[in-house]
Structure formats: structure tokens, C-alpha cells
Amino acid sequence: MKHTFAFIAALTLASAATGETVAELHEAELKAIDANNDGFLSKDEFNAFSDYAFQEMDDDKNGTLGQDETKPFLDIKQFQSTDRNGDSLISRAEYDAQMSADFDAADQDGNGQLD
């Protein structure tokens, strides 16, 4: 389960950057994070998923993600762009900022949900 959610996190980060939509996620993965099963991801559902994914990737539970923790899910360019202060760690604030930006980029019609 840990790998499923972390994979979805990485896929979400990558898909926002390439313009893909959540509709392109595997149906089972979408159902795992679509809490109300309406076929859309609201900002709240996305944030809840993002929180869970961060906690699952944070193997040493120190509140940051190192390259080793994200290596299976993020390539070096994704890691570096999320690590905004360049300290080789992704803080919770950096992660949340990236995930929020990714949601906003994927929400092309600005309706607050991904379809």
C-alpha cells in the first residue's frame, strides 16, 4: 500500500508537469484517493492523499524527504525542483507547495477538482 500511494504522488507530480489529467490514472488508483467515489478529485481529497503520501515516503519519520526516500518515485530533476532551498531535503512546506502547484496546474478549468 505504501508504494501505491507514493507512486500516485510521483505520478501526480509528473502528470501535472506534462499536462496529463487524473483521468489518465489507473482506475483503481483513482478510486483509492477519490474518497466520495464521484470520479473527481477535490482539493480536499488531493490534500488528504498528499498528506498520507508524504508520511508514507518519510521512512525515518524526521519530517523531511531525502533523495533515498524519494528515489523510487521522483527522478533527480523532480526532486531538485521540489527542493526549493537546495538543501538536498524536501521539507513538508516544500512538498505541500509543490503538490498545491501541481493541483492548480492540473485543474485546467479552475473548478477546484480534477477530472
Buried (B, 14 or more C-beta within 10 A) or exposed (E): EEEBBBBBBBBBBBBBBEEBBBEEBEEEBBEBBBEEEEEBBBBEBBBBBBBBBBEBBBEEEEEBBBBEBBEEBBEEEBBBBBBEEEEEBBBBEBBBEBBBBBBEEBBEEEEBBBB
